[in-house]
Amino acid sequence: MLWLGIDVGGTFTDLVLYDEATGALRVDKVPSTPQDNTQAILAGIGRLGLDLAQVGKLVHGTTVATNAALERKGARLAVITTRGFRDVLVVGRGNRTRLYDVKAVRPPPLLPRSAIHEVDERSCFDGTVLRALDSGALEAIAATLRAAGVDAVAICFLHSYANGDNERAAQALIEAALPDAFVCTSAEVLPEYREYERFATTALNAYVAPVISRYLRALAGRLAERGLTFPPEIMTSGGGAWPIGKVAQLPVHSMLSGPAGGVMAAVHAARAAGIADIITCDMGGTSTDACLIRNLEPPVTNEGMIGAIPNRVPQIEISTIGAGGGSIAALGPGRFLTVGPESAGADPGPACYGRGGTQPTVTDANVVLGRLRPDAPLGGTIRLDVAAAEAAVARLAGALGLDTIRMAEGIVQLAVTRMTGTIKEISIMRGHDPRGFVLFAYGGAGPLHAAMIAAELGIPRVIVPPLPGNFSAFGLLVADARHDYARTRLAPTAELSFDEVAATFDAMREEARAELTAEGFTAGQMRFEARLDMRYVGQAFELPVELPADARSMADVDAAFYRAYERRYAFATPDPAEIVCFRLAGFGSGRKPPLFAGDAAAGTLEAARTGTRDAVFDAVGRPTPVYARERLPRDAAVQGPALIEEPGTTTVVPPGFSARADAAGHLVLERRGHA
């Protein structure tokens, strides 16, 4: 049986094909087609010469929902809410978007106030129905929505996390009145308290659902025409794969689909290499994603944002910055050099792609510096135009009175500085010393810049895993199924018994077990993680606290909270605490393809050397040895400066670094004197 992972990025679409019978992995990369992502997917499948009838597993990472939200190209949306709460989505939290800008204005809401409709109904915080749904008024609202041509409706009632009966009744009526519209409820999307975040996440879900549903239907249909006999799975933001039908109903869970695949691949690779603490650096054509992972446990958060819109579904805590290979370098206000967030994308792409792009990008700067092989086509089809890259960088250099080489180094350094700042935010600013972590670099542009990022942060070791250019697509194939469940219950720990806590988790565990069983997982393939959102009594916000497996009393629960609080804030007091939400994650784990199944190359470093190319380091051009990664013998040290090439990317080994291939197939870069 064949397994296929497909990750659609802003610049390239990556594919990884795994053959269960032989253990072989094949990869390919084609330019993305933002106007219709299925075109690039089908082109990649064609390049692999793949008969989809032989594929038994297909997992896809997609940014369709994210792009629809950010570009405001979603559905014609309406929201129905409890009378008196029409302005929840308009007012929001009232936070300043730019703290020191006295002229700052609030970002526009997802929908105008006129598209929010009130209906009589009311439930109390404990789930008691105070006032039943006014069906007559709701029918009148449905007629208004039908006349307006609404194609998505979000139903958001007060306290529906405690009792969703009124929302479900409203959903049934609206679905009957508007059979072609997408309808969802906040009790289904986010059954948690805090009405603004719940309403906003539900509205976001409804806004993008028709767009992603059309895309998924079209994709499934075209794949079926090519012979696929089952619907594909979709990677979620939480790092698990879901059936396509569930993602179509709850698309807010797919907003970080691709980056989550890279994190899961990094965890898989780090576990095989015996490494527990890593920082990932996934630099693609449009952006860079970073994630700090301790003890091989990716951090999961419920505090996500899509632009200015809260997305409070569980998602891996990934920090994203608009600095990628396609990021455009330009003069900003005050004639300061900026790199990103604007990107040249896949079309026309950087100037060196020769597809009409004229603005200099990070990729163009690397071409000018001799760090990319000019005769190796990117994505199988794009041959680098060195002259176009030099011309684009030279124009910007002339505007600043610099020579072209200095300008190219400045572009790369500024991109590195921006990525370094992102990693500092998730490490130093949260009490973690990055020097105690290993930097995992992947993506098409990650290995080009990883050593420079590590030098800035004092990180002594960098790992470039096998298949770095297609690493996120590989992660789609090793990710477990994951389902998250939440139960809001505000209760001081002094007023709860441990038996009540255990009973709540037992009920959630049975729900997870039933869903995983329906997906074909056996009891031995399932595992569960329980945690509590907790805070001190009187606080407004809470911390996630893992419930210890050996907890037997509420004193154990309190102790776990105090430890978590001290880790985050360096100090904790044994004051009264309370539980806000019970959370459980259920995982289904099957077989996983090996990332590296080969043996070390025989021979010498000289045999791995493919030639010499002039490359620039510290403004000095020098003949730089070039090596083929697949020929490197195990543990033989390559001294920088050097370039190590492979399909999809180039690893830059700058002066002061050495590189070697280890037993797990990783390329390990170390600062000399810090091994």
Order of alpha helices (4+ residues) and beta strands (2+ residues): beta-beta-beta-alpha-beta-alpha-beta-alpha-beta-beta-beta-alpha-beta-alpha-beta-alpha-alpha-beta-beta-alpha-alpha-beta-beta-beta-beta-beta-beta-beta-beta-beta-alpha-alpha-alpha-beta-alpha-beta-alpha-beta-alpha-beta-beta-alpha-beta-alpha-beta-beta-beta-beta-beta-beta-beta
